[in-house]
Amino acid sequence: MGGRRYVARGVPGGYRIWDNKGRRWWGDHYELCPDDLLTELNGSNDYARITALLKRYRALKR
């Protein structure tokens, strides 16, 4: 079964990241999905890069 592991999905009030392999939400809720995160999810879908972006945006929210 192919496909992307992580995808951005619209939810009420914004976006969340869905983990297709783990079948669960992953990361925080975003009112707006940051462009570079969306680009990574739609591009190479690299776990390390996605994790680094999530940490960066989580720190900015504080």
C-alpha positions in Angstrom: 0.0 0.0 0.0 1.6 3.3 -1.2 0.9 6.9 -0.4 2.1 9.5 2.0 2.6 8.9 5.6 1.8 12.4 6.8 -0.9 14.6 5.3 -2.4 18.0 6.3 -6.1 17.8 6.8 -8.6 20.5 7.4 -10.4 20.3 10.7 -12.9 22.8 12.3 -10.9 26.0 13.0 -7.7 25.1 11.0 -5.5 22.2 10.1 -3.9 19.1 11.8 -1.4 16.5 10.5 -2.7 13.0 10.0 -0.3 10.0 10.3 -1.6 7.4 7.9 0.6 4.7 9.2 -0.2 5.2 12.9 -3.8 6.2 12.1 -3.8 9.2 14.5 -3.4 12.9 14.6 0.2 14.0 14.9 1.4 17.4 16.2 -0.5 20.5 17.1 -3.6 22.2 15.8 -2.9 25.1 13.5 -5.3 27.9 12.6 -3.3 28.3 9.4 -1.0 25.6 8.0 2.5 27.2 7.6 3.6 27.2 4.0 6.9 25.4 4.5 5.2 22.7 6.5 2.6 22.2 3.8 5.4 22.1 1.2 7.2 19.4 3.1 4.1 17.4 3.6 3.2 17.6 -0.1 6.9 17.2 -1.2 9.4 14.7 0.1 7.5 14.0 3.4 10.8 13.7 5.4 10.1 12.8 9.0 13.1 14.7 10.4 12.3 17.9 8.5 8.6 17.7 9.5 9.5 17.2 13.1 11.9 20.2 13.0 9.3 22.4 11.5 6.7 21.3 14.1 9.2 22.1 17.0 9.9 25.5 15.5 6.2 26.4 15.2 5.4 25.1 18.6 8.2 27.4 20.1 6.8 30.4 18.2 3.3 29.8 19.8 4.7 30.3 23.3 
